[in-house]
């Protein structure tokens, strides 16, 4: 799982979570399970995660995701050179920005996936999140430098 958002808050006995951002979140808006019997002031941590495999599956045309806008631009240009039409979409979650490569013609999704990371004759990229947080995508840099 790719963790993209973490927020902290304090629980109050009315089933409300007072987030550090001064917003209020109701326990019932998170789950249908009964609210827990917690003491007033109990610290609450909430994490939002995305299954990173969605970014590689072709669902809704998305075949790749990266934190690096340069990488997205180069992959888009490379796909266009392969006559695979695509666009870059940017999604933001607080401080995280992710650039998605989206294939515009559903019939080209498999070819794009093969080219980007599956086929030995393609780019053979590993996802950004397979490397330590904050480090460059080594497989992309190797391909870019012709290794």
C-alpha atoms as an extended CHARMM CRD file, in Angstrom:
* protein
*
       147  EXT
         1         1  UNK       CA              0.0000000000        0.0000000000        0.0000000000  PROA      1               0.0000000000
         2         2  UNK       CA              1.1260000000        3.4880000000       -0.8080000000  PROA      2               0.0000000000
         3         3  UNK       CA              0.4140000000        5.7410000000        2.1670000000  PROA      3               0.0000000000
         4         4  UNK       CA             -0.4580000000        9.1930000000        0.8890000000  PROA      4               0.0000000000
         5         5  UNK       CA             -2.0920000000       11.0200000000        3.7610000000  PROA      5               0.0000000000
         6         6  UNK       CA             -1.6550000000       10.9310000000        7.5070000000  PROA      6               0.0000000000
         7         7  UNK       CA             -3.6030000000       13.1310000000        9.9040000000  PROA      7               0.0000000000
         8         8  UNK       CA             -3.7620000000       13.2970000000       13.6640000000  PROA      8               0.0000000000
         9         9  UNK       CA             -6.5810000000       14.2860000000       15.9310000000  PROA      9               0.0000000000
        10        10  UNK       CA             -8.1430000000       13.9290000000       19.3420000000  PROA      10              0.0000000000
        11        11  UNK       CA            -11.2370000000       11.8790000000       20.1350000000  PROA      11              0.0000000000
        12        12  UNK       CA            -14.0940000000       13.3780000000       22.1330000000  PROA      12              0.0000000000
        13        13  UNK       CA            -16.8150000000       11.4040000000       23.8700000000  PROA      13              0.0000000000
        14        14  UNK       CA            -19.4750000000       12.4880000000       21.3410000000  PROA      14              0.0000000000
        15        15  UNK       CA            -17.9670000000       10.3080000000       18.6210000000  PROA      15              0.0000000000
        16        16  UNK       CA            -16.1360000000       13.2080000000       17.0060000000  PROA      16              0.0000000000
        17        17  UNK       CA            -12.4760000000       13.3300000000       16.0200000000  PROA      17              0.0000000000
        18        18  UNK       CA            -11.0430000000       16.8360000000       16.2530000000  PROA      18              0.0000000000
        19        19  UNK       CA             -8.3230000000       16.9040000000       13.6060000000  PROA      19              0.0000000000
        20        20  UNK       CA             -5.1700000000       18.9940000000       13.9770000000  PROA      20              0.0000000000
        21        21  UNK       CA             -6.3680000000       20.9980000000       10.9870000000  PROA      21              0.0000000000
        22        22  UNK       CA             -9.2810000000       22.1840000000       13.1970000000  PROA      22              0.0000000000
        23        23  UNK       CA            -11.7440000000       20.1620000000       11.1380000000  PROA      23              0.0000000000
        24        24  UNK       CA            -14.1550000000       17.7720000000       12.8170000000  PROA      24              0.0000000000
        25        25  UNK       CA            -14.7060000000       14.2480000000       11.5800000000  PROA      25              0.0000000000
        26        26  UNK       CA            -17.5470000000       12.0730000000       12.8280000000  PROA      26              0.0000000000
        27        27  UNK       CA            -16.6790000000        8.4800000000       13.7330000000  PROA      27              0.0000000000
        28        28  UNK       CA            -19.8840000000        7.3860000000       11.9550000000  PROA      28              0.0000000000
        29        29  UNK       CA            -18.6940000000        8.9720000000        8.7010000000  PROA      29              0.0000000000
        30        30  UNK       CA            -15.6890000000        6.6170000000        8.7320000000  PROA      30              0.0000000000
        31        31  UNK       CA            -17.3790000000        3.3360000000        9.5010000000  PROA      31              0.0000000000
        32        32  UNK       CA            -20.6870000000        1.7330000000       10.3450000000  PROA      32              0.0000000000
        33        33  UNK       CA            -19.0740000000       -0.0130000000       13.3070000000  PROA      33              0.0000000000
        34        34  UNK       CA            -20.0770000000        1.2780000000       16.7100000000  PROA      34              0.0000000000
        35        35  UNK       CA            -17.9570000000        4.1100000000       17.9730000000  PROA      35              0.0000000000
        36        36  UNK       CA            -15.3660000000        2.9210000000       20.4710000000  PROA      36              0.0000000000
        37        37  UNK       CA            -15.5360000000        3.6840000000       24.1570000000  PROA      37              0.0000000000
        38        38  UNK       CA            -12.4600000000        5.8750000000       24.3590000000  PROA      38              0.0000000000
        39        39  UNK       CA            -11.5500000000        8.4920000000       26.9150000000  PROA      39              0.0000000000
        40        40  UNK       CA            -11.8790000000       12.1480000000       25.9650000000  PROA      40              0.0000000000
        41        41  UNK       CA             -8.5700000000       13.3710000000       24.5450000000  PROA      41              0.0000000000
        42        42  UNK       CA             -7.4050000000        9.9900000000       23.2330000000  PROA      42              0.0000000000
        43        43  UNK       CA             -4.9630000000       10.5920000000       20.3520000000  PROA      43              0.0000000000
        44        44  UNK       CA             -6.1900000000        9.3310000000       16.9720000000  PROA      44              0.0000000000
        45        45  UNK       CA             -4.0320000000        8.7300000000       13.8740000000  PROA      45              0.0000000000
        46        46  UNK       CA             -5.7510000000        8.3480000000       10.5060000000  PROA      46              0.0000000000
        47        47  UNK       CA             -3.9520000000        7.1030000000        7.3930000000  PROA      47              0.0000000000
        48        48  UNK       CA             -5.2390000000        7.0730000000        3.8410000000  PROA      48              0.0000000000
        49        49  UNK       CA             -3.6100000000        4.5250000000        1.5560000000  PROA      49              0.0000000000
        50        50  UNK       CA             -3.9370000000        3.5680000000       -2.0880000000  PROA      50              0.0000000000
        51        51  UNK       CA             -3.2710000000        0.1420000000       -3.5230000000  PROA      51              0.0000000000
        52        52  UNK       CA             -0.3140000000        0.9970000000       -5.7510000000  PROA      52              0.0000000000
        53        53  UNK       CA             -1.1340000000       -1.9170000000       -8.0580000000  PROA      53              0.0000000000
        54        54  UNK       CA             -4.0510000000        0.1970000000       -9.3670000000  PROA      54              0.0000000000
        55        55  UNK       CA             -1.4300000000        2.5000000000      -10.9140000000  PROA      55              0.0000000000
        56        56  UNK       CA             -0.0250000000       -0.4200000000      -12.8920000000  PROA      56              0.0000000000
        57        57  UNK       CA             -3.2010000000       -2.2710000000      -13.8300000000  PROA      57              0.0000000000
        58        58  UNK       CA             -4.5690000000       -0.1470000000      -16.6680000000  PROA      58              0.0000000000
        59        59  UNK       CA             -7.7810000000        0.5650000000      -14.7620000000  PROA      59              0.0000000000
        60        60  UNK       CA             -9.3280000000        3.7420000000      -16.1750000000  PROA      60              0.0000000000
        61        61  UNK       CA             -6.3710000000        3.9080000000      -18.5740000000  PROA      61              0.0000000000
        62        62  UNK       CA             -3.8060000000        4.4900000000      -15.7940000000  PROA      62              0.0000000000
        63        63  UNK       CA             -0.6520000000        2.4760000000      -16.5240000000  PROA      63              0.0000000000
        64        64  UNK       CA              2.0330000000        4.2620000000      -14.4970000000  PROA      64              0.0000000000
        65        65  UNK       CA              2.4700000000        6.6400000000      -11.5790000000  PROA      65              0.0000000000
        66        66  UNK       CA              5.4920000000        8.5870000000      -10.4430000000  PROA      66              0.0000000000
        67        67  UNK       CA              6.4190000000       11.3150000000       -7.9930000000  PROA      67              0.0000000000
        68        68  UNK       CA              8.7400000000       12.8100000000      -10.6330000000  PROA      68              0.0000000000
        69        69  UNK       CA              7.2170000000       15.1510000000      -13.2550000000  PROA      69              0.0000000000
        70        70  UNK       CA             10.3560000000       14.7810000000      -15.4070000000  PROA      70              0.0000000000
        71        71  UNK       CA              9.9160000000       11.0130000000      -15.4630000000  PROA      71              0.0000000000
        72        72  UNK       CA              6.2410000000       11.3970000000      -16.4330000000  PROA      72              0.0000000000
        73        73  UNK       CA              7.1180000000       13.7830000000      -19.2770000000  PROA      73              0.0000000000
        74        74  UNK       CA              9.8020000000       11.4710000000      -20.6600000000  PROA      74              0.0000000000
        75        75  UNK       CA              7.6230000000        8.3570000000      -20.4300000000  PROA      75              0.0000000000
        76        76  UNK       CA              4.7800000000       10.2170000000      -22.1530000000  PROA      76              0.0000000000
        77        77  UNK       CA              7.1100000000       11.2830000000      -24.9830000000  PROA      77              0.0000000000
        78        78  UNK       CA              8.4460000000        7.7390000000      -25.2850000000  PROA      78              0.0000000000
        79        79  UNK       CA              4.9360000000        6.2880000000      -25.4860000000  PROA      79              0.0000000000
        80        80  UNK       CA              3.9450000000        8.8530000000      -28.1000000000  PROA      80              0.0000000000
        81        81  UNK       CA              7.0240000000        7.8220000000      -30.1140000000  PROA      81              0.0000000000
        82        82  UNK       CA              5.6530000000        4.2490000000      -29.9190000000  PROA      82              0.0000000000
        83        83  UNK       CA              2.3660000000        5.6540000000      -31.3040000000  PROA      83              0.0000000000
        84        84  UNK       CA              0.5700000000        5.0520000000      -28.0080000000  PROA      84              0.0000000000
        85        85  UNK       CA             -1.5780000000        8.0670000000      -27.1820000000  PROA      85              0.0000000000
        86        86  UNK       CA             -1.4460000000        9.1470000000      -23.5640000000  PROA      86              0.0000000000
        87        87  UNK       CA             -1.7000000000       12.0830000000      -21.2410000000  PROA      87              0.0000000000
        88        88  UNK       CA             -0.3710000000       13.0360000000      -17.8250000000  PROA      88              0.0000000000
        89        89  UNK       CA             -2.7520000000       13.6990000000      -14.9740000000  PROA      89              0.0000000000
        90        90  UNK       CA             -1.6140000000       15.1530000000      -11.6840000000  PROA      90              0.0000000000
        91        91  UNK       CA             -3.2230000000       14.2100000000       -8.3810000000  PROA      91              0.0000000000
        92        92  UNK       CA             -2.3870000000       15.8930000000       -5.1100000000  PROA      92              0.0000000000
        93        93  UNK       CA             -2.8800000000       14.7910000000       -1.5330000000  PROA      93              0.0000000000
        94        94  UNK       CA             -1.7470000000       17.4640000000        0.9190000000  PROA      94              0.0000000000
        95        95  UNK       CA              2.0380000000       17.5110000000        0.2930000000  PROA      95              0.0000000000
        96        96  UNK       CA              2.1630000000       14.4480000000       -2.0040000000  PROA      96              0.0000000000
        97        97  UNK       CA              1.9060000000       14.9240000000       -5.7740000000  PROA      97              0.0000000000
        98        98  UNK       CA              1.6300000000       11.9260000000       -8.0700000000  PROA      98              0.0000000000
        99        99  UNK       CA              1.7860000000       12.0990000000      -11.8720000000  PROA      99              0.0000000000
       100       100  UNK       CA             -0.2880000000        9.4630000000      -13.6590000000  PROA      100             0.0000000000
       101       101  UNK       CA              0.2900000000        8.2190000000      -17.1940000000  PROA      101             0.0000000000
       102       102  UNK       CA             -3.1640000000        7.6740000000      -18.6770000000  PROA      102             0.0000000000
       103       103  UNK       CA             -3.6790000000        5.8900000000      -21.9900000000  PROA      103             0.0000000000
       104       104  UNK       CA             -6.4450000000        7.5560000000      -23.9740000000  PROA      104             0.0000000000
       105       105  UNK       CA             -7.3180000000        4.5420000000      -26.1440000000  PROA      105             0.0000000000
       106       106  UNK       CA             -8.3020000000        1.5140000000      -24.0370000000  PROA      106             0.0000000000
       107       107  UNK       CA             -7.0760000000       -0.7950000000      -26.8430000000  PROA      107             0.0000000000
       108       108  UNK       CA             -3.5070000000        0.4560000000      -26.2470000000  PROA      108             0.0000000000
       109       109  UNK       CA             -3.3870000000       -0.1410000000      -22.4900000000  PROA      109             0.0000000000
       110       110  UNK       CA             -1.7680000000       -3.6030000000      -22.6580000000  PROA      110             0.0000000000
       111       111  UNK       CA              0.8520000000       -2.3820000000      -25.1370000000  PROA      111             0.0000000000
       112       112  UNK       CA              1.6810000000        0.5440000000      -22.8380000000  PROA      112             0.0000000000
       113       113  UNK       CA              1.9660000000       -1.6850000000      -19.7570000000  PROA      113             0.0000000000
       114       114  UNK       CA              4.1950000000       -4.0980000000      -21.6540000000  PROA      114             0.0000000000
       115       115  UNK       CA              6.3810000000       -1.2570000000      -22.9130000000  PROA      115             0.0000000000
       116       116  UNK       CA              6.7560000000        0.5360000000      -19.5760000000  PROA      116             0.0000000000
       117       117  UNK       CA              7.4620000000       -2.3200000000      -17.2000000000  PROA      117             0.0000000000
       118       118  UNK       CA              6.6550000000       -5.8320000000      -18.4020000000  PROA      118             0.0000000000
       119       119  UNK       CA              8.5420000000       -6.4590000000      -21.6410000000  PROA      119             0.0000000000
       120       120  UNK       CA             12.3010000000       -7.0360000000      -21.7250000000  PROA      120             0.0000000000
       121       121  UNK       CA             12.3880000000       -4.9570000000      -24.9110000000  PROA      121             0.0000000000
       122       122  UNK       CA             10.6550000000       -1.9980000000      -23.2100000000  PROA      122             0.0000000000
       123       123  UNK       CA             11.7050000000        0.4020000000      -20.4720000000  PROA      123             0.0000000000
       124       124  UNK       CA             11.6510000000       -2.2690000000      -17.7130000000  PROA      124             0.0000000000
       125       125  UNK       CA             10.8500000000        0.2550000000      -14.9810000000  PROA      125             0.0000000000
       126       126  UNK       CA             10.2400000000       -0.4920000000      -11.3290000000  PROA      126             0.0000000000
       127       127  UNK       CA              7.6840000000        1.6800000000       -9.5150000000  PROA      127             0.0000000000
       128       128  UNK       CA              9.0010000000        4.6740000000       -7.5620000000  PROA      128             0.0000000000
       129       129  UNK       CA              7.6530000000        3.2210000000       -4.3230000000  PROA      129             0.0000000000
       130       130  UNK       CA              9.8210000000        0.1110000000       -4.6570000000  PROA      130             0.0000000000
       131       131  UNK       CA             12.7700000000        2.3450000000       -3.6720000000  PROA      131             0.0000000000
       132       132  UNK       CA             13.3750000000        4.0630000000       -0.3300000000  PROA      132             0.0000000000
       133       133  UNK       CA             11.1870000000        7.1120000000        0.2190000000  PROA      133             0.0000000000
       134       134  UNK       CA             12.6710000000       10.2200000000       -1.3930000000  PROA      134             0.0000000000
       135       135  UNK       CA             15.2280000000        8.3990000000       -3.5480000000  PROA      135             0.0000000000
       136       136  UNK       CA             15.2660000000        8.4960000000       -7.3580000000  PROA      136             0.0000000000
       137       137  UNK       CA             13.8150000000        5.7040000000       -9.4300000000  PROA      137             0.0000000000
       138       138  UNK       CA             17.0010000000        3.7600000000      -10.2040000000  PROA      138             0.0000000000
       139       139  UNK       CA             15.4730000000        1.7230000000      -13.0400000000  PROA      139             0.0000000000
       140       140  UNK       CA             14.3190000000        4.9180000000      -14.7740000000  PROA      140             0.0000000000
       141       141  UNK       CA             17.7290000000        6.5740000000      -14.3600000000  PROA      141             0.0000000000
       142       142  UNK       CA             19.4620000000        3.4320000000      -15.7080000000  PROA      142             0.0000000000
       143       143  UNK       CA             17.1930000000        3.3410000000      -18.7630000000  PROA      143             0.0000000000
       144       144  UNK       CA             17.6540000000        7.0880000000      -19.3110000000  PROA      144             0.0000000000
       145       145  UNK       CA             21.4470000000        6.7260000000      -19.1820000000  PROA      145             0.0000000000
       146       146  UNK       CA             21.4200000000        3.7290000000      -21.5530000000  PROA      146             0.0000000000
       147       147  UNK       CA             22.4750000000        1.0520000000      -19.0600000000  PROA      147             0.0000000000
